[in-house]
Structure formats: structure tokens, C-alpha cells
Amino acid sequence: MNRLRIRKLLAPLLVFLVAGQFVTKGDDTRQFIVSVVRADGTLLPFAQYSNGGWSNPWPAPRQAAEDIYSEATEVIPHSLGDLPEPWFKQCGKVPKTWYFWTSASAPTVLNTVKVMQVENHSNKNWALLTDFPKPDSSDGHHRNIGVALNVNEKIEPLIQVKVDSVEVAGVVSFIRELFDDAEKSKLKPIQFSITSLYRSKSSLNGKYLYYFEAEKQYEKPATATDRSCHDISLFQGWISDEGNGALGLMASRLFLTDCDIKGPSTSTPLGIMTFKNETFLFVSEHGWEDERYLILELDTGLHKVLETFGG
């Protein structure tokens, strides 16, 4: 077979070396890293966008040793905890410049000071200390306040809404109805409250997006040892608002717990990004003993595309 014939056969399979990666012709060659921004001025890189999709580009998680009394094999989560080296140090270099979008019309430019390790529950994560101004705070636990990219692509923050404002009276009523329908409890709660409510700053495909967390508290039975520790139902989810009172539930979950709230996790929406006609949401989930970071895609619904365990 001559060389011309070989070239014609292989033409659809040709690849090009772009920015150190092999990608098929016509693919998205953009590559960047997304990090959680902590209030203490550190960045925690948790995912990479490349070849048109999101990934955890460090080695796949190992499997735990199989228990002799168990038929299933536990899979260790794909976690940032205790990685032997910073996964984001690529080609021997660490990204020096980051862009953190707040409510302003332009990003805050953050400069890397050094690579360091930070505590995250019982684990250590690799992070970047930046020149971000640190607030005066005696809070010993870290707080996640947003996300930053090492490229200048806009991230729109979500706005925390006051639940007693006239603006969201219809949303609050809608959440209560959804909660009642999901729980179907015949007991009368002693308290109903919305503990967290966020809204997208601008409309997305003609709709505003809300994230909510609500709870109901119930008295313990008279026979309970500690009646001051109430039983609690937690309801969390996402709502779309098309205007004119047209509200719709996109996703939700219900937890049953007590005053310790050890099982459920709470979420903080960190930002929204529209990139190449796709819309992604970045969310931090904080549990009793762990933390994770989610990337959701908003299209006809809301779908999880990547989950990273923080340790």
C-alpha cells in the first residue's frame, strides 16, 4: 500500500499536539483549573477543564482491601486528601495568576505566594496561598467564599437572599408546599424555617435559579431521655423561576435527623459559569466529617458532571 493511500485512510484519525496534549481535530483545546477560594486567602484546586470536559486529573482512586466477611469491595472516593504531591503542578509549574469574581464587574486578580498544605477535617490538602486580603476573624474553621480560575473567564456569584423580603414571598410559600409534599408527616412541627436561600444574579436562559435549605423541628416523645434535642427534617433543593409566579422544582432531597445534624450535609453555591454555550454551577457541600465540591450542568435540567472529595 503506498503512502498516499495510507494518509487517506488515516485522515479522520489525525490528531494534533496542542498545549502539550493530544486532541482530535475540532475539539475544544482550552485548558484551565478551578479552585475553591477560602476566606483565609488560600485556593484549593479541585478540578480541571480540558478537551471539552471536566476531570479529576490525578491518579484514579485505589480500592480498599476486600473484607473477608463482605461480598462487596469498598471503593476509596476520588479525594484531594493526602495526595503525595500537588496535582496542579503541571510541567513543573504552578499557576501564578488567578481570577476571582465577586459582585463587582471585574475580577479580583490573585497572585500565588506559595504552595502549602491546609487542614481539611482529618486530612491535608494541597493549596495555594495568595495575596488575597484576609478578613480579621477568630473563626478557626475555614470558610469557602467562591471559586477562582487561572484564566479570565467570568464566574457569576449567587446572591444570598433575605427570606423575609417581599421579593421572595412566593418562593418561600412554594418551598413550604414542596416540603409538606415530600415529607408527608402527620405530626405538627413546632418550627418551620428556611435556613439558606440563594438566587442567581441574572437570568439563565430566561430563568432565575434559586438554591434553598429549609427545616422543620418536632418535639421528642414524652418518653425520650433528652427532649431538648428535637427531631429535625431537612429539605434542600433547586428551583427555577420563569417570572410571573411560574416556579418549578429542579432537584431536591430530604433528610431526617436530630439536633446533632450528623448525617446530612449543607451546601454553598459558589458561582455560575457560562462557557461555550454551556452553563456550569460550582457548589461546596459540607458534612459533619467531610467536604466535597460539585460541578453541575444546567441545561433542560440540573445534572452532576463531577464530584471531588475534599477529605
C-alpha positions in Angstrom: 0.0 0.0 0.0 1.5 3.4 -1.0 2.0 6.3 1.4 -0.8 8.4 -0.3 -3.3 5.6 0.3 -2.2 5.3 4.0 -2.7 9.0 4.5 -6.2 9.0 3.1 -7.2 6.1 5.4 -5.8 7.8 8.5 -7.0 11.3 7.8 -10.2 11.1 10.0 -8.0 9.9 12.9 -5.3 12.6 12.7 -4.6 14.3 16.0 -2.7 17.5 16.7 -0.5 18.3 19.6 -1.9 21.4 21.3 -0.6 22.9 24.6 1.1 19.7 25.5 -2.0 17.5 24.9 -3.2 15.3 22.1 -6.7 16.3 21.0 -8.7 15.4 17.9 -9.2 18.0 15.3 -12.0 20.4 16.0 -12.1 19.5 19.8 -12.1 22.2 22.4 -8.4 22.8 23.2 -8.9 25.2 26.1 -7.5 24.1 29.4 -7.8 25.7 32.9 -8.1 24.8 36.6 -10.9 25.7 39.0 -10.2 26.3 42.7 -12.3 26.9 45.8 -11.5 30.3 47.4 -11.3 30.3 51.2 -11.7 33.3 53.4 -8.2 32.9 54.7 -6.7 33.7 51.3 -5.9 30.2 50.2 -7.0 28.4 47.0 -7.9 24.8 46.9 -7.7 23.5 43.2 -10.2 20.7 42.8 -10.9 20.1 39.0 -9.6 20.8 35.5 -11.3 21.6 32.3 -9.6 20.2 29.2 -10.6 18.5 25.9 -14.1 19.9 26.3 -14.9 18.4 29.7 -14.2 18.4 33.5 -12.0 15.9 35.2 -10.0 15.0 38.3 -6.6 14.6 36.6 -4.7 12.9 39.4 -4.4 9.1 39.6 -7.6 7.1 39.9 -8.6 6.1 43.5 -7.4 2.8 44.8 -9.7 0.1 46.1 -9.7 -0.8 49.8 -8.6 -4.3 50.8 -11.6 -6.7 50.5 -13.2 -7.6 53.8 -13.4 -11.4 54.2 -16.9 -11.1 55.5 -18.2 -8.8 52.9 -19.3 -9.6 49.3 -18.7 -6.0 48.2 -15.4 -4.2 47.8 -15.3 -0.6 49.2 -14.0 2.0 46.7 -12.0 4.8 48.2 -13.5 8.2 47.0 -11.6 10.2 44.4 -10.3 12.6 47.1 -7.9 15.5 47.4 -7.0 14.3 50.9 -3.4 13.4 51.5 -2.2 13.4 47.9 1.6 12.9 47.9 2.2 16.0 45.7 0.3 18.9 44.3 -1.7 17.6 41.3 -2.0 21.1 39.8 1.8 21.5 39.4 1.9 20.7 35.7 5.0 20.6 33.6 6.9 21.7 36.7 4.9 24.9 37.0 2.2 26.2 39.4 -0.3 28.7 38.0 0.7 32.2 39.2 -2.3 34.3 38.4 -6.0 33.6 39.3 -9.2 35.4 38.7 -11.8 35.6 41.5 -15.2 37.2 40.5 -17.2 38.7 43.3 -20.2 41.0 42.8 -18.0 43.5 41.0 -18.0 43.9 37.2 -14.3 42.9 37.1 -12.4 40.1 38.8 -10.1 40.4 41.7 -6.7 39.2 40.4 -5.0 36.9 42.9 -1.3 36.2 42.8 0.2 32.9 44.1 2.6 33.4 47.0 3.5 29.7 47.7 2.3 26.1 47.6 1.2 24.8 51.1 -0.9 22.2 52.8 -4.1 23.1 54.6 -6.1 21.1 57.1 -9.5 19.8 55.9 -11.2 17.7 58.7 -8.8 14.8 59.3 -6.9 15.2 56.0 -4.5 17.6 54.5 -5.0 19.1 51.0 -2.5 20.9 48.8 -3.4 24.5 48.4 -2.1 27.9 47.2 -1.6 30.8 49.5 -2.4 34.1 47.6 -2.2 37.8 48.3 -6.0 37.9 48.8 -6.7 40.3 51.7 -7.6 38.2 54.8 -10.5 39.4 57.0 -10.0 39.8 60.7 -11.7 36.7 62.1 -11.2 34.4 65.1 -13.1 31.6 63.4 -10.7 28.6 63.5 -12.5 26.7 60.7 -12.1 27.6 57.1 -15.0 29.2 55.1 -15.5 28.8 51.3 -16.5 32.1 49.7 -16.3 31.4 45.9 -14.3 29.9 43.1 -11.3 31.2 41.0 -9.9 30.2 37.6 -6.4 30.5 36.3 -7.9 32.1 33.1 -10.0 35.2 32.9 -13.5 33.6 32.3 -16.4 35.2 34.1 -17.8 33.4 37.2 -21.1 35.0 38.4 -21.7 34.7 42.1 -25.1 33.8 43.5 -26.7 36.3 45.8 -27.8 35.3 49.3 -31.4 36.4 49.7 -33.2 37.5 52.9 -36.0 35.1 53.4 -38.3 37.7 54.9 -38.1 40.0 51.9 -41.2 40.7 49.8 -39.3 39.7 46.7 -39.2 36.0 47.7 -42.6 35.6 49.5 -43.9 33.4 46.7 -40.7 31.3 46.6 -40.9 30.8 50.4 -44.5 29.7 50.1 -43.6 27.3 47.2 -40.8 25.8 49.3 -43.2 25.1 52.2 -45.6 23.4 49.9 -42.9 21.2 48.4 -41.6 20.4 51.9 -45.0 19.3 53.0 -45.5 17.1 50.0 -42.1 15.5 50.2 -42.3 14.8 53.9 -46.0 13.8 54.3 -45.7 13.9 58.1 -48.9 13.9 60.1 -47.1 15.5 63.0 -47.3 19.2 63.6 -43.9 20.9 63.6 -43.0 23.3 66.3 -40.9 25.4 63.9 -40.5 25.8 60.1 -37.7 27.9 58.8 -35.7 28.5 55.6 -32.1 28.5 56.8 -30.5 29.3 53.4 -31.6 30.9 50.2 -29.5 31.9 47.2 -30.5 33.3 43.8 -28.6 33.7 40.5 -27.7 37.3 40.0 -29.1 37.3 36.4 -31.4 35.1 34.5 -30.1 32.0 32.8 -32.0 31.2 29.6 -34.8 33.4 30.8 -35.0 31.8 34.2 -33.6 32.7 37.6 -32.2 29.9 39.7 -32.7 29.5 43.5 -31.0 27.2 45.9 -32.7 26.6 49.3 -32.3 24.8 52.6 -35.3 24.5 55.0 -36.0 22.6 58.2 -38.9 21.6 60.4 -38.4 20.8 64.1 -40.5 18.3 66.1 -40.8 17.7 69.8 -39.4 14.4 71.1 -41.8 11.9 72.6 -42.5 12.3 76.3 -40.6 9.1 77.0 -37.4 10.5 75.3 -34.3 10.9 77.6 -33.4 14.3 76.2 -36.5 16.1 75.0 -34.5 19.3 74.3 -32.8 17.7 71.3 -35.6 18.0 68.7 -36.1 15.7 65.7 -35.5 17.6 62.5 -36.5 17.3 58.9 -34.1 19.0 56.4 -35.2 19.8 52.9 -32.8 21.1 50.2 -33.1 21.8 46.5 -33.0 23.9 43.4 -35.9 26.0 42.0 -36.3 27.7 38.6 -38.3 31.0 38.4 -39.5 32.0 34.9 -41.3 35.1 36.3 -45.0 35.8 36.8 -45.0 33.2 39.6 -44.0 30.3 37.3 -41.9 28.3 39.7 -40.6 24.8 39.2 -38.7 22.3 41.3 -35.5 21.1 39.5 -33.9 18.8 42.2 -34.5 18.1 45.9 -33.6 15.8 48.8 -34.9 15.2 52.3 -33.0 14.2 55.4 -34.4 13.0 58.8 -32.0 13.7 61.7 -31.9 15.4 65.2 -30.3 18.4 66.8 -26.8 17.0 66.2 -27.3 17.0 62.4 -24.5 14.5 61.9 -25.8 12.7 58.8 -26.9 15.4 56.3 -24.6 17.9 54.5 -25.3 21.6 53.8 -24.4 23.3 50.5 -23.0 26.6 49.5 -23.4 27.7 45.8 -20.1 29.3 44.9 -20.7 30.5 41.3 -22.1 30.1 37.9 -20.1 30.0 34.7 -21.3 30.1 31.1 -18.7 28.7 28.7 -19.1 27.8 25.1 -22.9 27.9 25.4 -22.8 25.5 28.4 -23.7 26.6 31.9 -21.9 25.2 35.0 -22.6 25.6 38.7 -19.9 25.2 41.4 -21.1 24.0 44.8 -19.4 23.2 48.0 -21.0 20.5 50.3 -20.0 20.5 53.9 -20.8 17.5 56.1 -20.1 16.5 59.7 -16.8 14.9 58.9 -16.1 15.6 55.2 -16.4 18.1 52.4 -16.8 17.8 48.7 -17.0 20.0 45.6 -19.6 19.6 42.8 -19.8 20.8 39.3 -23.4 20.8 38.0 -24.5 21.4 34.4 -27.6 23.4 33.8 -29.4 22.6 30.5 -33.0 21.3 30.4 -32.4 20.2 34.0 -29.7 20.1 36.5 -27.1 17.3 36.3 -23.9 16.5 38.2 -20.9 16.2 35.9 -18.1 16.0 38.5 -17.7 15.4 42.2 -14.4 15.9 44.1 -14.0 14.8 47.7 -12.0 17.3 49.8 -11.1 15.0 52.5 
